[in-house]
């Protein structure tokens, strides 16, 4: 809950560690802050509320679900078909690059799925 000691921010499938707090409760009482609960683990290792659209952000995990950090402000995720540079920008969960997806290239927002023409054709 808000202001609890934490060791990382969590999404549905993974938790990122922000490092162990140097003070506070014993390790067995430290938790991850879940975005689904509207929280993230900040740099002081405490759970804080996620930011709304238009509010300042430092990275993706500080914005509410359905938003991403765009030039320091939380913004609505892009619809399928919009240009993108990373998965976080896309409402469907995937920024799909044609070819090798070289640095600096633009992708297209789409659905986050393993099935594609390439993978179904045996290219992993």
Phi and psi restraints in degrees (range 20) as a CNS / XPLOR table:
assign (resid 1 and name C) (resid 2 and name N)
       (resid 2 and name CA) (resid 2 and name C) 1.0 -51.6 20.0 2
assign (resid 2 and name N) (resid 2 and name CA)
       (resid 2 and name C) (resid 3 and name N) 1.0 131.5 20.0 2
assign (resid 2 and name C) (resid 3 and name N)
       (resid 3 and name CA) (resid 3 and name C) 1.0 73.2 20.0 2
assign (resid 3 and name N) (resid 3 and name CA)
       (resid 3 and name C) (resid 4 and name N) 1.0 4.3 20.0 2
assign (resid 3 and name C) (resid 4 and name N)
       (resid 4 and name CA) (resid 4 and name C) 1.0 -68.4 20.0 2
assign (resid 4 and name N) (resid 4 and name CA)
       (resid 4 and name C) (resid 5 and name N) 1.0 150.2 20.0 2
assign (resid 4 and name C) (resid 5 and name N)
       (resid 5 and name CA) (resid 5 and name C) 1.0 -66.0 20.0 2
assign (resid 5 and name N) (resid 5 and name CA)
       (resid 5 and name C) (resid 6 and name N) 1.0 144.6 20.0 2
assign (resid 5 and name C) (resid 6 and name N)
       (resid 6 and name CA) (resid 6 and name C) 1.0 -144.7 20.0 2
assign (resid 6 and name N) (resid 6 and name CA)
       (resid 6 and name C) (resid 7 and name N) 1.0 163.2 20.0 2
assign (resid 6 and name C) (resid 7 and name N)
       (resid 7 and name CA) (resid 7 and name C) 1.0 -117.8 20.0 2
assign (resid 7 and name N) (resid 7 and name CA)
       (resid 7 and name C) (resid 8 and name N) 1.0 -2.4 20.0 2
assign (resid 7 and name C) (resid 8 and name N)
       (resid 8 and name CA) (resid 8 and name C) 1.0 174.7 20.0 2
assign (resid 8 and name N) (resid 8 and name CA)
       (resid 8 and name C) (resid 9 and name N) 1.0 169.7 20.0 2
assign (resid 8 and name C) (resid 9 and name N)
       (resid 9 and name CA) (resid 9 and name C) 1.0 -100.5 20.0 2
assign (resid 9 and name N) (resid 9 and name CA)
       (resid 9 and name C) (resid 10 and name N) 1.0 143.0 20.0 2
assign (resid 9 and name C) (resid 10 and name N)
       (resid 10 and name CA) (resid 10 and name C) 1.0 -126.4 20.0 2
assign (resid 10 and name N) (resid 10 and name CA)
       (resid 10 and name C) (resid 11 and name N) 1.0 138.4 20.0 2
assign (resid 10 and name C) (resid 11 and name N)
       (resid 11 and name CA) (resid 11 and name C) 1.0 -104.0 20.0 2
assign (resid 11 and name N) (resid 11 and name CA)
       (resid 11 and name C) (resid 12 and name N) 1.0 -172.4 20.0 2
assign (resid 11 and name C) (resid 12 and name N)
       (resid 12 and name CA) (resid 12 and name C) 1.0 -58.1 20.0 2
assign (resid 12 and name N) (resid 12 and name CA)
       (resid 12 and name C) (resid 13 and name N) 1.0 -43.4 20.0 2
assign (resid 12 and name C) (resid 13 and name N)
       (resid 13 and name CA) (resid 13 and name C) 1.0 -106.7 20.0 2
assign (resid 13 and name N) (resid 13 and name CA)
       (resid 13 and name C) (resid 14 and name N) 1.0 -7.9 20.0 2
assign (resid 13 and name C) (resid 14 and name N)
       (resid 14 and name CA) (resid 14 and name C) 1.0 -157.3 20.0 2
assign (resid 14 and name N) (resid 14 and name CA)
       (resid 14 and name C) (resid 15 and name N) 1.0 159.8 20.0 2
assign (resid 14 and name C) (resid 15 and name N)
       (resid 15 and name CA) (resid 15 and name C) 1.0 -124.1 20.0 2
assign (resid 15 and name N) (resid 15 and name CA)
       (resid 15 and name C) (resid 16 and name N) 1.0 136.5 20.0 2
assign (resid 15 and name C) (resid 16 and name N)
       (resid 16 and name CA) (resid 16 and name C) 1.0 -103.5 20.0 2
assign (resid 16 and name N) (resid 16 and name CA)
       (resid 16 and name C) (resid 17 and name N) 1.0 137.3 20.0 2
assign (resid 16 and name C) (resid 17 and name N)
       (resid 17 and name CA) (resid 17 and name C) 1.0 -87.2 20.0 2
assign (resid 17 and name N) (resid 17 and name CA)
       (resid 17 and name C) (resid 18 and name N) 1.0 135.5 20.0 2
assign (resid 17 and name C) (resid 18 and name N)
       (resid 18 and name CA) (resid 18 and name C) 1.0 -102.3 20.0 2
assign (resid 18 and name N) (resid 18 and name CA)
       (resid 18 and name C) (resid 19 and name N) 1.0 11.4 20.0 2
assign (resid 18 and name C) (resid 19 and name N)
       (resid 19 and name CA) (resid 19 and name C) 1.0 93.7 20.0 2
assign (resid 19 and name N) (resid 19 and name CA)
       (resid 19 and name C) (resid 20 and name N) 1.0 157.2 20.0 2
assign (resid 19 and name C) (resid 20 and name N)
       (resid 20 and name CA) (resid 20 and name C) 1.0 -79.5 20.0 2
assign (resid 20 and name N) (resid 20 and name CA)
       (resid 20 and name C) (resid 21 and name N) 1.0 137.8 20.0 2
assign (resid 20 and name C) (resid 21 and name N)
       (resid 21 and name CA) (resid 21 and name C) 1.0 -62.8 20.0 2
assign (resid 21 and name N) (resid 21 and name CA)
       (resid 21 and name C) (resid 22 and name N) 1.0 147.2 20.0 2
assign (resid 21 and name C) (resid 22 and name N)
       (resid 22 and name CA) (resid 22 and name C) 1.0 -84.3 20.0 2
assign (resid 22 and name N) (resid 22 and name CA)
       (resid 22 and name C) (resid 23 and name N) 1.0 -16.1 20.0 2
assign (resid 22 and name C) (resid 23 and name N)
       (resid 23 and name CA) (resid 23 and name C) 1.0 -142.7 20.0 2
assign (resid 23 and name N) (resid 23 and name CA)
       (resid 23 and name C) (resid 24 and name N) 1.0 172.9 20.0 2
assign (resid 23 and name C) (resid 24 and name N)
       (resid 24 and name CA) (resid 24 and name C) 1.0 114.3 20.0 2
assign (resid 24 and name N) (resid 24 and name CA)
       (resid 24 and name C) (resid 25 and name N) 1.0 -161.5 20.0 2
assign (resid 24 and name C) (resid 25 and name N)
       (resid 25 and name CA) (resid 25 and name C) 1.0 -66.2 20.0 2
assign (resid 25 and name N) (resid 25 and name CA)
       (resid 25 and name C) (resid 26 and name N) 1.0 164.0 20.0 2
assign (resid 25 and name C) (resid 26 and name N)
       (resid 26 and name CA) (resid 26 and name C) 1.0 -59.5 20.0 2
assign (resid 26 and name N) (resid 26 and name CA)
       (resid 26 and name C) (resid 27 and name N) 1.0 151.2 20.0 2
assign (resid 26 and name C) (resid 27 and name N)
       (resid 27 and name CA) (resid 27 and name C) 1.0 -52.0 20.0 2
assign (resid 27 and name N) (resid 27 and name CA)
       (resid 27 and name C) (resid 28 and name N) 1.0 -33.0 20.0 2
assign (resid 27 and name C) (resid 28 and name N)
       (resid 28 and name CA) (resid 28 and name C) 1.0 -71.7 20.0 2
assign (resid 28 and name N) (resid 28 and name CA)
       (resid 28 and name C) (resid 29 and name N) 1.0 -7.2 20.0 2
assign (resid 28 and name C) (resid 29 and name N)
       (resid 29 and name CA) (resid 29 and name C) 1.0 -105.1 20.0 2
assign (resid 29 and name N) (resid 29 and name CA)
       (resid 29 and name C) (resid 30 and name N) 1.0 -3.3 20.0 2
assign (resid 29 and name C) (resid 30 and name N)
       (resid 30 and name CA) (resid 30 and name C) 1.0 -83.5 20.0 2
assign (resid 30 and name N) (resid 30 and name CA)
       (resid 30 and name C) (resid 31 and name N) 1.0 143.4 20.0 2
assign (resid 30 and name C) (resid 31 and name N)
       (resid 31 and name CA) (resid 31 and name C) 1.0 -132.4 20.0 2
assign (resid 31 and name N) (resid 31 and name CA)
       (resid 31 and name C) (resid 32 and name N) 1.0 171.5 20.0 2
assign (resid 31 and name C) (resid 32 and name N)
       (resid 32 and name CA) (resid 32 and name C) 1.0 -92.3 20.0 2
assign (resid 32 and name N) (resid 32 and name CA)
       (resid 32 and name C) (resid 33 and name N) 1.0 151.5 20.0 2
assign (resid 32 and name C) (resid 33 and name N)
       (resid 33 and name CA) (resid 33 and name C) 1.0 -98.0 20.0 2
assign (resid 33 and name N) (resid 33 and name CA)
       (resid 33 and name C) (resid 34 and name N) 1.0 125.2 20.0 2
assign (resid 33 and name C) (resid 34 and name N)
       (resid 34 and name CA) (resid 34 and name C) 1.0 -95.3 20.0 2
assign (resid 34 and name N) (resid 34 and name CA)
       (resid 34 and name C) (resid 35 and name N) 1.0 129.1 20.0 2
assign (resid 34 and name C) (resid 35 and name N)
       (resid 35 and name CA) (resid 35 and name C) 1.0 -60.1 20.0 2
assign (resid 35 and name N) (resid 35 and name CA)
       (resid 35 and name C) (resid 36 and name N) 1.0 -33.5 20.0 2
assign (resid 35 and name C) (resid 36 and name N)
       (resid 36 and name CA) (resid 36 and name C) 1.0 -63.0 20.0 2
assign (resid 36 and name N) (resid 36 and name CA)
       (resid 36 and name C) (resid 37 and name N) 1.0 -23.7 20.0 2
assign (resid 36 and name C) (resid 37 and name N)
       (resid 37 and name CA) (resid 37 and name C) 1.0 -92.1 20.0 2
assign (resid 37 and name N) (resid 37 and name CA)
       (resid 37 and name C) (resid 38 and name N) 1.0 2.7 20.0 2
assign (resid 37 and name C) (resid 38 and name N)
       (resid 38 and name CA) (resid 38 and name C) 1.0 81.8 20.0 2
assign (resid 38 and name N) (resid 38 and name CA)
       (resid 38 and name C) (resid 39 and name N) 1.0 23.5 20.0 2
assign (resid 38 and name C) (resid 39 and name N)
       (resid 39 and name CA) (resid 39 and name C) 1.0 -129.7 20.0 2
assign (resid 39 and name N) (resid 39 and name CA)
       (resid 39 and name C) (resid 40 and name N) 1.0 156.3 20.0 2
assign (resid 39 and name C) (resid 40 and name N)
       (resid 40 and name CA) (resid 40 and name C) 1.0 -138.5 20.0 2
assign (resid 40 and name N) (resid 40 and name CA)
       (resid 40 and name C) (resid 41 and name N) 1.0 158.9 20.0 2
assign (resid 40 and name C) (resid 41 and name N)
       (resid 41 and name CA) (resid 41 and name C) 1.0 -91.5 20.0 2
assign (resid 41 and name N) (resid 41 and name CA)
       (resid 41 and name C) (resid 42 and name N) 1.0 115.8 20.0 2
assign (resid 41 and name C) (resid 42 and name N)
       (resid 42 and name CA) (resid 42 and name C) 1.0 -86.0 20.0 2
assign (resid 42 and name N) (resid 42 and name CA)
       (resid 42 and name C) (resid 43 and name N) 1.0 -178.8 20.0 2
assign (resid 42 and name C) (resid 43 and name N)
       (resid 43 and name CA) (resid 43 and name C) 1.0 -66.9 20.0 2
assign (resid 43 and name N) (resid 43 and name CA)
       (resid 43 and name C) (resid 44 and name N) 1.0 -16.6 20.0 2
assign (resid 43 and name C) (resid 44 and name N)
       (resid 44 and name CA) (resid 44 and name C) 1.0 -93.9 20.0 2
assign (resid 44 and name N) (resid 44 and name CA)
       (resid 44 and name C) (resid 45 and name N) 1.0 10.8 20.0 2
assign (resid 44 and name C) (resid 45 and name N)
       (resid 45 and name CA) (resid 45 and name C) 1.0 60.2 20.0 2
assign (resid 45 and name N) (resid 45 and name CA)
       (resid 45 and name C) (resid 46 and name N) 1.0 44.6 20.0 2
assign (resid 45 and name C) (resid 46 and name N)
       (resid 46 and name CA) (resid 46 and name C) 1.0 -131.3 20.0 2
assign (resid 46 and name N) (resid 46 and name CA)
       (resid 46 and name C) (resid 47 and name N) 1.0 147.1 20.0 2
assign (resid 46 and name C) (resid 47 and name N)
       (resid 47 and name CA) (resid 47 and name C) 1.0 -71.7 20.0 2
assign (resid 47 and name N) (resid 47 and name CA)
       (resid 47 and name C) (resid 48 and name N) 1.0 128.0 20.0 2
assign (resid 47 and name C) (resid 48 and name N)
       (resid 48 and name CA) (resid 48 and name C) 1.0 -128.3 20.0 2
assign (resid 48 and name N) (resid 48 and name CA)
       (resid 48 and name C) (resid 49 and name N) 1.0 154.5 20.0 2
assign (resid 48 and name C) (resid 49 and name N)
       (resid 49 and name CA) (resid 49 and name C) 1.0 -65.8 20.0 2
assign (resid 49 and name N) (resid 49 and name CA)
       (resid 49 and name C) (resid 50 and name N) 1.0 144.3 20.0 2
assign (resid 49 and name C) (resid 50 and name N)
       (resid 50 and name CA) (resid 50 and name C) 1.0 -70.2 20.0 2
assign (resid 50 and name N) (resid 50 and name CA)
       (resid 50 and name C) (resid 51 and name N) 1.0 151.4 20.0 2
assign (resid 50 and name C) (resid 51 and name N)
       (resid 51 and name CA) (resid 51 and name C) 1.0 -84.1 20.0 2
assign (resid 51 and name N) (resid 51 and name CA)
       (resid 51 and name C) (resid 52 and name N) 1.0 146.8 20.0 2
assign (resid 51 and name C) (resid 52 and name N)
       (resid 52 and name CA) (resid 52 and name C) 1.0 -83.1 20.0 2
assign (resid 52 and name N) (resid 52 and name CA)
       (resid 52 and name C) (resid 53 and name N) 1.0 169.5 20.0 2
assign (resid 52 and name C) (resid 53 and name N)
       (resid 53 and name CA) (resid 53 and name C) 1.0 -56.2 20.0 2
assign (resid 53 and name N) (resid 53 and name CA)
       (resid 53 and name C) (resid 54 and name N) 1.0 134.5 20.0 2
assign (resid 53 and name C) (resid 54 and name N)
       (resid 54 and name CA) (resid 54 and name C) 1.0 89.4 20.0 2
assign (resid 54 and name N) (resid 54 and name CA)
       (resid 54 and name C) (resid 55 and name N) 1.0 -11.3 20.0 2
assign (resid 54 and name C) (resid 55 and name N)
       (resid 55 and name CA) (resid 55 and name C) 1.0 -88.5 20.0 2
assign (resid 55 and name N) (resid 55 and name CA)
       (resid 55 and name C) (resid 56 and name N) 1.0 154.5 20.0 2
assign (resid 55 and name C) (resid 56 and name N)
       (resid 56 and name CA) (resid 56 and name C) 1.0 -62.6 20.0 2
assign (resid 56 and name N) (resid 56 and name CA)
       (resid 56 and name C) (resid 57 and name N) 1.0 148.3 20.0 2
assign (resid 56 and name C) (resid 57 and name N)
       (resid 57 and name CA) (resid 57 and name C) 1.0 -145.0 20.0 2
assign (resid 57 and name N) (resid 57 and name CA)
       (resid 57 and name C) (resid 58 and name N) 1.0 156.3 20.0 2
assign (resid 57 and name C) (resid 58 and name N)
       (resid 58 and name CA) (resid 58 and name C) 1.0 -106.6 20.0 2
assign (resid 58 and name N) (resid 58 and name CA)
       (resid 58 and name C) (resid 59 and name N) 1.0 -29.5 20.0 2
assign (resid 58 and name C) (resid 59 and name N)
       (resid 59 and name CA) (resid 59 and name C) 1.0 -160.0 20.0 2
assign (resid 59 and name N) (resid 59 and name CA)
       (resid 59 and name C) (resid 60 and name N) 1.0 169.2 20.0 2
assign (resid 59 and name C) (resid 60 and name N)
       (resid 60 and name CA) (resid 60 and name C) 1.0 -53.2 20.0 2
assign (resid 60 and name N) (resid 60 and name CA)
       (resid 60 and name C) (resid 61 and name N) 1.0 -41.0 20.0 2
assign (resid 60 and name C) (resid 61 and name N)
       (resid 61 and name CA) (resid 61 and name C) 1.0 -68.1 20.0 2
assign (resid 61 and name N) (resid 61 and name CA)
       (resid 61 and name C) (resid 62 and name N) 1.0 -7.6 20.0 2
assign (resid 61 and name C) (resid 62 and name N)
       (resid 62 and name CA) (resid 62 and name C) 1.0 -91.0 20.0 2
assign (resid 62 and name N) (resid 62 and name CA)
       (resid 62 and name C) (resid 63 and name N) 1.0 -8.9 20.0 2
assign (resid 62 and name C) (resid 63 and name N)
       (resid 63 and name CA) (resid 63 and name C) 1.0 -96.8 20.0 2
assign (resid 63 and name N) (resid 63 and name CA)
       (resid 63 and name C) (resid 64 and name N) 1.0 151.3 20.0 2
assign (resid 63 and name C) (resid 64 and name N)
       (resid 64 and name CA) (resid 64 and name C) 1.0 -61.1 20.0 2
assign (resid 64 and name N) (resid 64 and name CA)
       (resid 64 and name C) (resid 65 and name N) 1.0 158.5 20.0 2
assign (resid 64 and name C) (resid 65 and name N)
       (resid 65 and name CA) (resid 65 and name C) 1.0 -56.4 20.0 2
assign (resid 65 and name N) (resid 65 and name CA)
       (resid 65 and name C) (resid 66 and name N) 1.0 140.3 20.0 2
assign (resid 65 and name C) (resid 66 and name N)
       (resid 66 and name CA) (resid 66 and name C) 1.0 88.8 20.0 2
assign (resid 66 and name N) (resid 66 and name CA)
       (resid 66 and name C) (resid 67 and name N) 1.0 -2.2 20.0 2
assign (resid 66 and name C) (resid 67 and name N)
       (resid 67 and name CA) (resid 67 and name C) 1.0 -120.7 20.0 2
assign (resid 67 and name N) (resid 67 and name CA)
       (resid 67 and name C) (resid 68 and name N) 1.0 161.3 20.0 2
assign (resid 67 and name C) (resid 68 and name N)
       (resid 68 and name CA) (resid 68 and name C) 1.0 -138.5 20.0 2
assign (resid 68 and name N) (resid 68 and name CA)
       (resid 68 and name C) (resid 69 and name N) 1.0 161.8 20.0 2
assign (resid 68 and name C) (resid 69 and name N)
       (resid 69 and name CA) (resid 69 and name C) 1.0 -85.5 20.0 2
assign (resid 69 and name N) (resid 69 and name CA)
       (resid 69 and name C) (resid 70 and name N) 1.0 110.9 20.0 2
assign (resid 69 and name C) (resid 70 and name N)
       (resid 70 and name CA) (resid 70 and name C) 1.0 -118.1 20.0 2
assign (resid 70 and name N) (resid 70 and name CA)
       (resid 70 and name C) (resid 71 and name N) 1.0 106.9 20.0 2
assign (resid 70 and name C) (resid 71 and name N)
       (resid 71 and name CA) (resid 71 and name C) 1.0 53.3 20.0 2
assign (resid 71 and name N) (resid 71 and name CA)
       (resid 71 and name C) (resid 72 and name N) 1.0 42.0 20.0 2
assign (resid 71 and name C) (resid 72 and name N)
       (resid 72 and name CA) (resid 72 and name C) 1.0 86.1 20.0 2
assign (resid 72 and name N) (resid 72 and name CA)
       (resid 72 and name C) (resid 73 and name N) 1.0 3.3 20.0 2
assign (resid 72 and name C) (resid 73 and name N)
       (resid 73 and name CA) (resid 73 and name C) 1.0 -131.1 20.0 2
assign (resid 73 and name N) (resid 73 and name CA)
       (resid 73 and name C) (resid 74 and name N) 1.0 141.2 20.0 2
assign (resid 73 and name C) (resid 74 and name N)
       (resid 74 and name CA) (resid 74 and name C) 1.0 -70.0 20.0 2
assign (resid 74 and name N) (resid 74 and name CA)
       (resid 74 and name C) (resid 75 and name N) 1.0 132.1 20.0 2
assign (resid 74 and name C) (resid 75 and name N)
       (resid 75 and name CA) (resid 75 and name C) 1.0 -135.5 20.0 2
assign (resid 75 and name N) (resid 75 and name CA)
       (resid 75 and name C) (resid 76 and name N) 1.0 153.2 20.0 2
assign (resid 75 and name C) (resid 76 and name N)
       (resid 76 and name CA) (resid 76 and name C) 1.0 -60.6 20.0 2
assign (resid 76 and name N) (resid 76 and name CA)
       (resid 76 and name C) (resid 77 and name N) 1.0 139.4 20.0 2
assign (resid 76 and name C) (resid 77 and name N)
       (resid 77 and name CA) (resid 77 and name C) 1.0 -62.1 20.0 2
assign (resid 77 and name N) (resid 77 and name CA)
       (resid 77 and name C) (resid 78 and name N) 1.0 149.8 20.0 2
assign (resid 77 and name C) (resid 78 and name N)
       (resid 78 and name CA) (resid 78 and name C) 1.0 -76.3 20.0 2
assign (resid 78 and name N) (resid 78 and name CA)
       (resid 78 and name C) (resid 79 and name N) 1.0 145.8 20.0 2
assign (resid 78 and name C) (resid 79 and name N)
       (resid 79 and name CA) (resid 79 and name C) 1.0 -73.8 20.0 2
assign (resid 79 and name N) (resid 79 and name CA)
       (resid 79 and name C) (resid 80 and name N) 1.0 159.6 20.0 2
assign (resid 79 and name C) (resid 80 and name N)
       (resid 80 and name CA) (resid 80 and name C) 1.0 -53.3 20.0 2
assign (resid 80 and name N) (resid 80 and name CA)
       (resid 80 and name C) (resid 81 and name N) 1.0 136.2 20.0 2
assign (resid 80 and name C) (resid 81 and name N)
       (resid 81 and name CA) (resid 81 and name C) 1.0 98.2 20.0 2
assign (resid 81 and name N) (resid 81 and name CA)
       (resid 81 and name C) (resid 82 and name N) 1.0 -16.4 20.0 2
assign (resid 81 and name C) (resid 82 and name N)
       (resid 82 and name CA) (resid 82 and name C) 1.0 -76.0 20.0 2
assign (resid 82 and name N) (resid 82 and name CA)
       (resid 82 and name C) (resid 83 and name N) 1.0 153.2 20.0 2
assign (resid 82 and name C) (resid 83 and name N)
       (resid 83 and name CA) (resid 83 and name C) 1.0 -73.7 20.0 2
assign (resid 83 and name N) (resid 83 and name CA)
       (resid 83 and name C) (resid 84 and name N) 1.0 151.5 20.0 2
assign (resid 83 and name C) (resid 84 and name N)
       (resid 84 and name CA) (resid 84 and name C) 1.0 -155.0 20.0 2
assign (resid 84 and name N) (resid 84 and name CA)
       (resid 84 and name C) (resid 85 and name N) 1.0 166.8 20.0 2
assign (resid 84 and name C) (resid 85 and name N)
       (resid 85 and name CA) (resid 85 and name C) 1.0 -121.3 20.0 2
assign (resid 85 and name N) (resid 85 and name CA)
       (resid 85 and name C) (resid 86 and name N) 1.0 -18.0 20.0 2
assign (resid 85 and name C) (resid 86 and name N)
       (resid 86 and name CA) (resid 86 and name C) 1.0 -150.3 20.0 2
assign (resid 86 and name N) (resid 86 and name CA)
       (resid 86 and name C) (resid 87 and name N) 1.0 160.2 20.0 2
assign (resid 86 and name C) (resid 87 and name N)
       (resid 87 and name CA) (resid 87 and name C) 1.0 -58.9 20.0 2
assign (resid 87 and name N) (resid 87 and name CA)
       (resid 87 and name C) (resid 88 and name N) 1.0 -34.8 20.0 2
assign (resid 87 and name C) (resid 88 and name N)
       (resid 88 and name CA) (resid 88 and name C) 1.0 -59.8 20.0 2
assign (resid 88 and name N) (resid 88 and name CA)
       (resid 88 and name C) (resid 89 and name N) 1.0 -24.8 20.0 2
assign (resid 88 and name C) (resid 89 and name N)
       (resid 89 and name CA) (resid 89 and name C) 1.0 -76.3 20.0 2
assign (resid 89 and name N) (resid 89 and name CA)
       (resid 89 and name C) (resid 90 and name N) 1.0 -13.2 20.0 2
assign (resid 89 and name C) (resid 90 and name N)
       (resid 90 and name CA) (resid 90 and name C) 1.0 -108.5 20.0 2
assign (resid 90 and name N) (resid 90 and name CA)
       (resid 90 and name C) (resid 91 and name N) 1.0 129.9 20.0 2
assign (resid 90 and name C) (resid 91 and name N)
       (resid 91 and name CA) (resid 91 and name C) 1.0 -61.2 20.0 2
assign (resid 91 and name N) (resid 91 and name CA)
       (resid 91 and name C) (resid 92 and name N) 1.0 -34.1 20.0 2
assign (resid 91 and name C) (resid 92 and name N)
       (resid 92 and name CA) (resid 92 and name C) 1.0 -77.9 20.0 2
assign (resid 92 and name N) (resid 92 and name CA)
       (resid 92 and name C) (resid 93 and name N) 1.0 -8.9 20.0 2
assign (resid 92 and name C) (resid 93 and name N)
       (resid 93 and name CA) (resid 93 and name C) 1.0 93.1 20.0 2
assign (resid 93 and name N) (resid 93 and name CA)
       (resid 93 and name C) (resid 94 and name N) 1.0 -2.5 20.0 2
assign (resid 93 and name C) (resid 94 and name N)
       (resid 94 and name CA) (resid 94 and name C) 1.0 -138.6 20.0 2
assign (resid 94 and name N) (resid 94 and name CA)
       (resid 94 and name C) (resid 95 and name N) 1.0 133.4 20.0 2
assign (resid 94 and name C) (resid 95 and name N)
       (resid 95 and name CA) (resid 95 and name C) 1.0 -103.3 20.0 2
assign (resid 95 and name N) (resid 95 and name CA)
       (resid 95 and name C) (resid 96 and name N) 1.0 110.2 20.0 2
assign (resid 95 and name C) (resid 96 and name N)
       (resid 96 and name CA) (resid 96 and name C) 1.0 -98.8 20.0 2
assign (resid 96 and name N) (resid 96 and name CA)
       (resid 96 and name C) (resid 97 and name N) 1.0 123.5 20.0 2
assign (resid 96 and name C) (resid 97 and name N)
       (resid 97 and name CA) (resid 97 and name C) 1.0 -103.3 20.0 2
assign (resid 97 and name N) (resid 97 and name CA)
       (resid 97 and name C) (resid 98 and name N) 1.0 138.0 20.0 2
assign (resid 97 and name C) (resid 98 and name N)
       (resid 98 and name CA) (resid 98 and name C) 1.0 -82.1 20.0 2
assign (resid 98 and name N) (resid 98 and name CA)
       (resid 98 and name C) (resid 99 and name N) 1.0 145.1 20.0 2
assign (resid 98 and name C) (resid 99 and name N)
       (resid 99 and name CA) (resid 99 and name C) 1.0 69.5 20.0 2
assign (resid 99 and name N) (resid 99 and name CA)
       (resid 99 and name C) (resid 100 and name N) 1.0 -140.7 20.0 2
assign (resid 99 and name C) (resid 100 and name N)
       (resid 100 and name CA) (resid 100 and name C) 1.0 -84.1 20.0 2
assign (resid 100 and name N) (resid 100 and name CA)
       (resid 100 and name C) (resid 101 and name N) 1.0 -10.4 20.0 2
assign (resid 100 and name C) (resid 101 and name N)
       (resid 101 and name CA) (resid 101 and name C) 1.0 62.8 20.0 2
assign (resid 101 and name N) (resid 101 and name CA)
       (resid 101 and name C) (resid 102 and name N) 1.0 55.7 20.0 2
assign (resid 101 and name C) (resid 102 and name N)
       (resid 102 and name CA) (resid 102 and name C) 1.0 -66.9 20.0 2
assign (resid 102 and name N) (resid 102 and name CA)
       (resid 102 and name C) (resid 103 and name N) 1.0 156.3 20.0 2
assign (resid 102 and name C) (resid 103 and name N)
       (resid 103 and name CA) (resid 103 and name C) 1.0 -56.4 20.0 2
assign (resid 103 and name N) (resid 103 and name CA)
       (resid 103 and name C) (resid 104 and name N) 1.0 134.4 20.0 2
assign (resid 103 and name C) (resid 104 and name N)
       (resid 104 and name CA) (resid 104 and name C) 1.0 89.1 20.0 2
assign (resid 104 and name N) (resid 104 and name CA)
       (resid 104 and name C) (resid 105 and name N) 1.0 -7.8 20.0 2
assign (resid 104 and name C) (resid 105 and name N)
       (resid 105 and name CA) (resid 105 and name C) 1.0 -84.4 20.0 2
assign (resid 105 and name N) (resid 105 and name CA)
       (resid 105 and name C) (resid 106 and name N) 1.0 159.2 20.0 2
assign (resid 105 and name C) (resid 106 and name N)
       (resid 106 and name CA) (resid 106 and name C) 1.0 -102.0 20.0 2
assign (resid 106 and name N) (resid 106 and name CA)
       (resid 106 and name C) (resid 107 and name N) 1.0 143.7 20.0 2
assign (resid 106 and name C) (resid 107 and name N)
       (resid 107 and name CA) (resid 107 and name C) 1.0 -109.6 20.0 2
assign (resid 107 and name N) (resid 107 and name CA)
       (resid 107 and name C) (resid 108 and name N) 1.0 -173.7 20.0 2
assign (resid 107 and name C) (resid 108 and name N)
       (resid 108 and name CA) (resid 108 and name C) 1.0 -124.9 20.0 2
assign (resid 108 and name N) (resid 108 and name CA)
       (resid 108 and name C) (resid 109 and name N) 1.0 131.6 20.0 2
assign (resid 108 and name C) (resid 109 and name N)
       (resid 109 and name CA) (resid 109 and name C) 1.0 -64.7 20.0 2
assign (resid 109 and name N) (resid 109 and name CA)
       (resid 109 and name C) (resid 110 and name N) 1.0 138.6 20.0 2
assign (resid 109 and name C) (resid 110 and name N)
       (resid 110 and name CA) (resid 110 and name C) 1.0 -155.3 20.0 2
assign (resid 110 and name N) (resid 110 and name CA)
       (resid 110 and name C) (resid 111 and name N) 1.0 -167.6 20.0 2
assign (resid 110 and name C) (resid 111 and name N)
       (resid 111 and name CA) (resid 111 and name C) 1.0 -80.9 20.0 2
assign (resid 111 and name N) (resid 111 and name CA)
       (resid 111 and name C) (resid 112 and name N) 1.0 143.4 20.0 2
assign (resid 111 and name C) (resid 112 and name N)
       (resid 112 and name CA) (resid 112 and name C) 1.0 -82.1 20.0 2
assign (resid 112 and name N) (resid 112 and name CA)
       (resid 112 and name C) (resid 113 and name N) 1.0 94.3 20.0 2
assign (resid 112 and name C) (resid 113 and name N)
       (resid 113 and name CA) (resid 113 and name C) 1.0 -144.7 20.0 2
assign (resid 113 and name N) (resid 113 and name CA)
       (resid 113 and name C) (resid 114 and name N) 1.0 147.0 20.0 2
assign (resid 113 and name C) (resid 114 and name N)
       (resid 114 and name CA) (resid 114 and name C) 1.0 -75.4 20.0 2
assign (resid 114 and name N) (resid 114 and name CA)
       (resid 114 and name C) (resid 115 and name N) 1.0 -30.6 20.0 2
assign (resid 114 and name C) (resid 115 and name N)
       (resid 115 and name CA) (resid 115 and name C) 1.0 -72.0 20.0 2
assign (resid 115 and name N) (resid 115 and name CA)
       (resid 115 and name C) (resid 116 and name N) 1.0 127.1 20.0 2
assign (resid 115 and name C) (resid 116 and name N)
       (resid 116 and name CA) (resid 116 and name C) 1.0 -155.8 20.0 2
assign (resid 116 and name N) (resid 116 and name CA)
       (resid 116 and name C) (resid 117 and name N) 1.0 172.8 20.0 2
assign (resid 116 and name C) (resid 117 and name N)
       (resid 117 and name CA) (resid 117 and name C) 1.0 -59.0 20.0 2
assign (resid 117 and name N) (resid 117 and name CA)
       (resid 117 and name C) (resid 118 and name N) 1.0 -38.7 20.0 2
assign (resid 117 and name C) (resid 118 and name N)
       (resid 118 and name CA) (resid 118 and name C) 1.0 -68.7 20.0 2
assign (resid 118 and name N) (resid 118 and name CA)
       (resid 118 and name C) (resid 119 and name N) 1.0 -50.5 20.0 2
assign (resid 118 and name C) (resid 119 and name N)
       (resid 119 and name CA) (resid 119 and name C) 1.0 -68.0 20.0 2
assign (resid 119 and name N) (resid 119 and name CA)
       (resid 119 and name C) (resid 120 and name N) 1.0 -36.8 20.0 2
assign (resid 119 and name C) (resid 120 and name N)
       (resid 120 and name CA) (resid 120 and name C) 1.0 -69.2 20.0 2
assign (resid 120 and name N) (resid 120 and name CA)
       (resid 120 and name C) (resid 121 and name N) 1.0 -22.8 20.0 2
assign (resid 120 and name C) (resid 121 and name N)
       (resid 121 and name CA) (resid 121 and name C) 1.0 -87.7 20.0 2
assign (resid 121 and name N) (resid 121 and name CA)
       (resid 121 and name C) (resid 122 and name N) 1.0 4.6 20.0 2
assign (resid 121 and name C) (resid 122 and name N)
       (resid 122 and name CA) (resid 122 and name C) 1.0 94.1 20.0 2
assign (resid 122 and name N) (resid 122 and name CA)
       (resid 122 and name C) (resid 123 and name N) 1.0 4.0 20.0 2
assign (resid 122 and name C) (resid 123 and name N)
       (resid 123 and name CA) (resid 123 and name C) 1.0 -92.2 20.0 2
assign (resid 123 and name N) (resid 123 and name CA)
       (resid 123 and name C) (resid 124 and name N) 1.0 114.4 20.0 2
